[in-house]
Amino acid sequence: MCTALLGPIALAAFLAYPLQVMRSAVRGDRSTRENWLRAGFRVIDKFSEMLGQLKFLTLRWLGRKSKLIEYKSTLTLRQHCDFCISYKNS
């Protein structure tokens, strides 16, 4: 009984990812090529997010603390805003 049910469930889970890519690509507001690329990478990114969540929950369950990751920028806020504006205009 369990294996008969596992087949359709596994198939549905396997088909969910391509369907999610298609759904996201169709809703995009950029060129067709860029919509498909962005949609594909967004779905791939979900796996890394899931792994990070599983790592956090595993460490929490084991009673350990996660390491803090700090991103430091050498640009000031003004330099960063100027860079973003010039990048959008180019």
Secondary structure, DSSP 8 states (H G I E B T S, - for coil): -HHHHHHHHHHHHHHHHHHHHHHHHHH-SS-HHHHHHHHHHHHHHHHHHHHHHHHHHHHHHHT----------SS-HHHHHHHHHHHHH-
